[in-house]
């Protein structure tokens, strides 16, 4: 086993320790440089191992509990989880077990548990992938599963959990021609026009990346701009814009885009993305509630629980507990009201969140309609090409869920509404 192989596994365990023990988000850890010292291949391997372990953690724990009389310290438990995941995925038993034992043996405080690690993982290896496959799709933590089951029902939640466990393919938005992009990258064009790639590899090495022909964007996340239908020359305000997928869509359509985000670091990434794809937009680092002006159209992708993105971010249910959601819902309300004041008469506001919680979608729009007599929902606007009419909601928005398009690889959870201002 190479030292770098051990380092990738050690880094995966470290990520899990931080997420499960310190409530840190994967994105925060990566931004802080948690994997920066690793070579690119091992960086990708460490992240993949941590993500796969988070997705399959319930299955791993169910296999492990048969061989543990009590739970060991978190780090050793995470070593066992990563080892179980690798073995379940068909990893060579000898190499996996030896590597995980080495991780524990070289730990200053936990080295005495190397024998336990060896014994347990050898038993897991004997169980094999067959025992893994016999287990159910891992369930969401109770704090999230409860409200989602109440909202969508037990059958839907099972489908959502299956989608989370399967993970997510890579979706791309073409700057120009989706069909040409699909042919170039070996993908397929989805019903709504996004291009899906099953086994993408390193994104920056794919055809057309350096030339700026496309950008990464989940098919669900690409729909708000399609619903907005920006026209050439329109003044469009993109609130909470970073990392810029929707900004690039707006600019590619010829709109005069003002992109706003309150994070300088995230805005820098948006600027880099715009430069790569050779598209213009005015960028402002500011609280969205402090932006003044009158715009033809506004896109508000509001800060939210991000519960719709768990298939891509399996750390979310473990790093969060729902305690901050009430503050986010209040912020969404403030942002809707401020955006409405910045919209010209006859203009349109797209409100969207990457959330599966009705309080961050359907309920927000119902309450906004009560606060603003000059607001109405454009129910027809959301039914763009490729959208199933059954996804439309009673108040006139669009509800997207990870279990939709399950035969195509699913989609992120999203809520989208098109709100028109009276003339």
N, C-alpha and C positions, 0 to 999 in steps of 0.2 A: 504494500500500500504506500503510495507516495505521500510525502509530508503535506503537499497541497490538498490531497484528498482528505486527510485528517483535518486540515485547517478549514476546509469548506464545511465539514460536519460540525466542527467546534463552533464555527460562526453561526450555523443554523441553530444549534442549541442555545447560543447566546441570544439570538433574536427571540427564540421562544421564551427564554428566561425573562427577557425584558417585557414581552407582550403579556405573558401569563402571570408574571410576578410583580411587574411594575406598572401595568396598564398602559404601556407605550404602544403607539401605532407603528406599523411597519414603515410607513412613509416618513415618519419622524426619525426613526432609527437610521434609515438609509440616507436621509438628508443630512443627518449629523455625522455621516461618514463611517457607520458601523462596519461596512464591508470594503472600504476604500483601499485597504492594504492588500487585499487579495487580487490575484490576476483575474482578468475578465471572466474566464471560464469557471473559475472557482466561485467568483462572486455570483454568477448566475446559478451555479449549482447550490450554493448555500441558501439563496433566496427561494429556489424551487423546493428544496427539502423542507424549509420552514413552512412554506405555503401549503405543500402537500400534507404536512403533519397537522397543520391547523384544520384543513378540510377533513381529514380522516381521523381526527383525534378521538372521537367517540368510539370508533371501531378499534383503534389502537388500544384505548384504555380497557375496552371490554375483553380484548385478547389478553392483555397484561394482567388484569385483575385475577385471572385464574391461577396465576403463578406467583402472586404477591400476597403475603399475609398482612402486610401493612404498606402504606405508600412510603417510598423513600423520599429524600429531599427533592425539591423541584428540579434541580439541574439533572440529577440522576434519572428522575422520571422522564424528563425531556430527552435524555440520551436514549432511554428505552423506547420512547415514542418514535424518535427518528429511526432507530434501528428497526422497529416493527414495520414502519412505513416502507423502508427500503426492502426488507425481506418480503413484504406483501406484494411489492412491485416486481418481484423476481430477482432481486439482488442476490449475488453469490453469498451463501450463508457464511462460509469461512471468512471472506473478506469483510463483510458487514460486521459480524460478531467481533472479530479481532479489532477492527477500527473503533468500535464503540467501547470495548473494554479498555483500549488504550486511552481514550478520552477520559474515562473515569480514573484509571490508574495514575495518570499524570496530574490529576487535580489535587491541589495542596490539601484540601480539607476532606475530600470525598474518596480518596484513593482506596480506603479500606472496603469500599463497596464494589470493587472490580469483580470479585467472585460472584456476587449477586447478579451483576450485569451479565456476566458470562453465562451463568446458569439459566437465567430467565430468557435471554435471547436465543440460546440453543433450543429451548423448549418452543419458543415462537417459530424458529426456523423449521422445527419438526411439524408444527401445525400447517405451515405453508400457506400459499396464496388461496388455497381452497377454503380454509377457515375464514379468511378475510372476506372472500366473496359471498359467504353465506350470511353475513351480517347486513342489517338494514342500512339505508342511507343515514349518515349522521344527522342528528336533530340539532336545531338551534337551541341556544341556552333558553331556559324557561322565561327569563325576563323579556325576551323578544318573541319567543314562540307563542306565548299567551296572547298578546295583542294582535299578532298577525293571524293566528288561527281564528280569533274573534272577528277580524275584518274579512277574511277571505274563505274561511271554512277549512275543515281537515283535509279534504282532497287536494285543495290548492296548496296548502302548506306542505304536503308531502311532495308535490311536484316541484315546489320552490326549493325544498331541501335537496331533492335529487339534482336539480340544476346547480345549486351551490357546490355539491360534492363533485359534479362533473367538471367544474371550472369553466373557463371561458376561452373561446378561440379569439384570434386577433381580428378586429374589424377596422377597416380603413375607409376614409372619405376621400374620394377622388377630387382633385382640383378641377378636372374637366370631364373625362369620359370614363365612367365606371367599368364598362365592358373592356376597354383597352387596358385598364389597370388590372382587372381580374386576369386577363390573359398574360400580362407581364409577370404577375406575382404568383400565378397558379392558384388563384382564389375563385370564388363564385360570387355572382351579384345577387344580393338578397332582394326580396320583394320591394323594399323601400329604397333601394339604390346604393346601399352600403356594400362594400366588398369584404367578404369573410375569407380568412386564410386559416386552415386547420393547424398546420405545423410550420410556423413562420420562421423559427430560428431567430438570429439576431436582427432586430428591426432595422438598425442603421445600415446593414449590409444588403437590404432588399432592393430590388430594381426600382429606381425612381425616387428613393429617399433623398439622396444628395441633391437631385435635381428639383426637389420640392413639388413632385407630382401628386402627393397625397399626405395625409396625416392620420395618426391613430385616433379612432373615435368609435365607441360602441354604437351599434346601429340604433339603439334607443336614444342615446344622447344626440344623435344627428337629426332626430325628428323635430325638435323645437324650432330650428331654423327653417326646415322645410315647411312647417305649419305657419311660421311668420311670413314666409314668401317675400323676402326683401326685394325691392325694386331698385333698379339702377339709379343712383343719385339720392336715394332716400337717406335722411339723417336718422341713424339707428344708434341707440344707446345700449351697450352690452354691459350689464351690471354683474359684478362678481364673476369676471370674465376669465381669469386664469384657470387652466393653462392655455386656453385659447382656441380650442376646437371649433366652438361656435363663432368666435371672432373671425376665424379664417373662412368659415362658410359664408358669413355675412359679407366679408370683403370680396370673396370670389364671385359673389352675385352682383358686385358693383355698388353696394351700399357705401355711404360715407359713415364709417364706423367710429364711434367713441367707446373705447374699452376701458372699464374701470375695475380695479381690484384694490383691496386694502393692504395687500402684501407686496412689498417691494421685491422680495425674492421671487415670488410667483409671477409678478409682472415682468421681471427680467426673462423668465422662461418663456412667457408669452411673446415678448419682443424677439427672442431667438427663433421661436417657431414661425413668426411672421417673416423674419428675414430669410429663413430657409425656403419658404414657399413663395417668396417674392410677392407678398400682398401688403397693402398699406392699411394702417388704422392709427387713429390718434389714441395714445395710451395715457391714462391718468392713475396714479397711485393715491387712493382716497377712500374714505368710508363712503359707500354708495349713497348714504342718506345725506351727504353734503354736496352732491352734484346738483347744479342748477342748470336750467335751460328748458327748451321746448323741442321735443323730438317727434318725428313722424311715427316711429315705432320703437318699442323698448323690449329687450329680452332680459328677463330676470330669472337667472338660474340660481335660486336662493340657497344660502347655506342651510344644510339640513342634516339629518341623522345618517345619511349615506347608506341606509339599510338596503337600498336597491342595488348596491355594488358589491355585495358580499361574495358573489361568485368570482370576482376579481380580487377582492380584499377580504380574505377569510379571517384576518385578525380582528376585524371590527366587532364581532359579537363578544370577543374576549377582552378587548382593550376598553370597551365601553360597557356601561350598565344601564343606560337610559336616563341617568340623573340629569343630564344637560339638555334633554330634549325640550323641556318647557321653555327654557330661555331661547332656544332656536326657533320655536314656534312664535314666540313674541317678536323676535327679530324679523321673521318672515312677514308678519303683519305690518311692522313698521316699514319694511322695504316696499311692500305692495302699495301702501298709502303714499310713500314718497314718490315712487315711480309714477303713480297715477297723476300726481301734481305736475310731473315733468312731461306728460304726454299731451300733445296738441289735440284739440277737438277733432273727432273723426279718426284719431290714431288708434293703434292696437298695441296691447301689452301681452306678451307671452310670459306667463308665470309657470315655472317648472321646478321640480325638485327630484333628485335621484333617491327617493324614499318610497318605501312600501307602506308607510303609515298614513291612513286617511287624514289624520290631524295635520299633516304637512302637505296635503293636496286637496282632496275634495272638500274637506271642512274649511280650509283656508278660503277657497273660492266662494263657498256658500256665505261665509261671514263677510267677505269683501263686498259681495253684491248687496248685502244689507247696509254696509257703511256708505256705499257710493251709488246714489240713485242714477247717475249718468253712466253706469257700467252695465254692460250686458255681455253674455257669453256667445261667441260665434261658434255654434255647434258644428257647422259644416266645415269650418277651417281645419279642424283636426283630422278630418277624413281624407288625408292625402294618399297618393298612390302607395299600395302595399299594406295599408293599415286595415286591420279587420274591424268592421263596424261594431262587432261585439265588445271591442275594447273601450268604446265610448261609455261615459258614465252619466248618471241621471242629471247632474247639474251642467253637463255639456262639455266636460273635459275628456281626457284620454288617460286611461290607466294601463300601464305596461307592467308586466310581471316576468320574472326569470323563467317561469314554466311555459310562457308563450314561445312558439317556435321551437319546442323541445326537440323536434326531429331535425332542426337545422343547427342546434347548438345553443338555443336560448337567447336571452337578451337581458340587459340590466333592468331593474325595476325603476319606473319613472312615472311621474304625474305631469301632465301638460294641459294647460288651458289657454285659449285665445280670448282675450278680453277686449272688447271694443268700447271706445269712448264716444258718447253722443256728440253730434255736431252742435 
